[in-house]
Amino acid sequence: MKDILISPDNNNVPEATKKAKDAYKTCLTDNLNYLREVSFIAKSEGMPILQNIKEDFLKFGWNEIGDLVSTYGVPLLFNFDIVPFPVSTTDYLLELQDDTFPDPIMFHPQESMNYHEIMFKDFSRYASKYDEVDEKQDPFFIYLRTVLNVLKNKMNHNIKDEQITSGIKEVAKFMRDIKEYAGISKDANIKQITTTTVVEKLQQWTDEQFENKAPINWLSYLGKIFNKSGARVDLKTNIYVNSNYVYNVLNITRNTDPAVLKNFALIRILLYSSFDGDRKIRTALFNYYKARNHTIPSRPDYCANQILDISSDGLVGLSLAASRLFTEEKRQMKAKSLVEKISESFKNKLLTSNWMDNKSKAAAMKKKENMISLVGVPDFVGNNKQLNEFYENLRISSQDNYGNMQQLRAFRQNYSFSRLRRPRVRSYWDKSPFETNALYNRANNKFIIPLALLYPPFFRGDFGIMDYSHLGVLVGHETTHGFDNAGRKYDAFGVIGNLWTNETYSAFENRSQCFREQYDRYFINELNKTLSGERSLNENLADNGGLKIAYNAAKEVFKFYSFESDKFSPEQLFFIGFATVRYLDLSTT
């Protein structure tokens, strides 16, 4: 994949693709001797943990947090997502999620967890037990203290190590209080707001809970968050909240020194940029991972994964621009043709089903006819003008990798946020084309087959048996998800509602029971226990349904398929292909 980003330019390469290549090149040739973090702190008007006077930072509150989230694309105390309104075919819903204090995803296939997940778990662990940690031995604490000391020395601040250590502990306590819901006392009487409400009622609820001394103006704060996305939040914007978590966060932050709050926010952003820091900070990071017995990715691998958004649901970043060089229109058309063949096979199976009554069968057929399949890349990727317009507001510098990565995070965030207050578009593309995994989206009744799946081993493009047993089964799997135990609760447009009659649902439950019983007996040696047939039901239904649908479609190929081997029949080759497409040799250690 790195070859995509280092390929020579020509006159047909759109400006958007050049941005992807420039960002990659800048990441590779990053100037390790220039401490960009100092500029970041200066732009943020200082960092209390590195200065002596706390009073200067007393004005740091929710509006300042909103500005940081908008500018750097880093979640702070709340996570935001834009999701389809479950009872509407036209509207989106702003979902206010709990902050689990994650760090950004960076894919590395040789690790059971990606590198930032490792750091997140350590940060979370440290926050939970900061008062028990051996500061001379704990790898994460040593790393964070080293980063802050590098910044202190570069900024010529006369701060003692004890102050930095104390500041880190204050941030850790703040995080632990949030995680442990310390903001809710045992005798607290929190009125539960309807989970799906509007901003106006959320503000009224907040005023009431805090006796008209609300620590936040929601309209102002959300306006800051969405400022750069082009989306506008008003009092009637639909919003989903967890009452207890919101109260907990508001109560803790209003009783927290603004200096601690600002330290938390800036440390969080610094950690997001850790792989793009200067030489000393990057060395400290690598020492941290080595202490945790993890291998460090090569710089080319890291840069390519950041640009191409490998394994990142909902993030497209510069991957669409890069995919322009990788897309073969003929291959994409062949894949779409295979999708149509699998679709016809599914509909034939649906029509001949004997366990569904006519009303349920008609509803299911309508849902299948309305199911959207997104294959390869969005249509606009093939149009240079539209592709350039998509990336028009993304600024990439040939001299500033640190800034580029911050720009890219903000761009990804704003791409997602821009859906709010616009008509709902079911064909919205929310998956990196370089991810080797498909996805069915219930709320939009669509599935996505990314570009990476249109190449061997998943797809050859010759419509042979292996194409059906590889990509065909995968398409059938995602299609079946629209009618599994979760998919049946959504109609043809992704609106919540029963798809089937009670009689058909009862028949579905009876037929599903054998799957539960079969997989309940599946023993996993490494775990020394059996699988849960109930918890894995939807995936098992999709696996079996997808296999059957693709096999039925492939029967047409068997009629004219010729092969040299006299060892296996076409049917046997189909199942051999199915069994080996995702073959992995995994270690149990």
Secondary structure as UniProt FT lines:
FT   HELIX           2..6
FT   TURN            11..12
FT   HELIX           15..28
FT   TURN            32..33
FT   HELIX           36..43
FT   TURN            44..45
FT   HELIX           48..50
FT   HELIX           55..57
FT   TURN            58..59
FT   HELIX           62..72
FT   STRAND          78..84
FT   TURN            86..87
FT   STRAND          92..98
FT   TURN            109..110
FT   HELIX           115..128
FT   TURN            130..132
FT   TURN            135..137
FT   HELIX           139..154
FT   TURN            155..156
FT   HELIX           161..179
FT   TURN            180..183
FT   TURN            186..187
FT   STRAND          196..198
FT   HELIX           199..209
FT   TURN            210..212
FT   HELIX           218..225
FT   TURN            226..230
FT   TURN            235..236
FT   STRAND          238..240
FT   HELIX           243..254
FT   HELIX           258..272
FT   HELIX           274..276
FT   HELIX           279..291
FT   TURN            292..293
FT   HELIX           299..308
FT   TURN            309..311
FT   TURN            317..318
FT   HELIX           319..323
FT   TURN            324..326
FT   HELIX           329..351
FT   HELIX           358..369
FT   STRAND          372..376
FT   HELIX           379..382
FT   HELIX           384..390
FT   TURN            391..393
FT   HELIX           401..417
FT   TURN            418..421
FT   TURN            426..427
FT   TURN            433..434
FT   STRAND          439..441
FT   HELIX           442..444
FT   STRAND          446..450
FT   HELIX           451..454
FT   TURN            456..458
FT   HELIX           465..467
FT   HELIX           468..472
FT   HELIX           473..481
FT   TURN            482..483
FT   TURN            485..486
FT   HELIX           487..489
FT   TURN            492..493
FT   HELIX           502..520
FT   STRAND          523..524
FT   TURN            525..528
FT   STRAND          529..530
FT   TURN            533..536
FT   HELIX           537..558
FT   TURN            559..560
FT   HELIX           570..580
FT   TURN            581..582
//
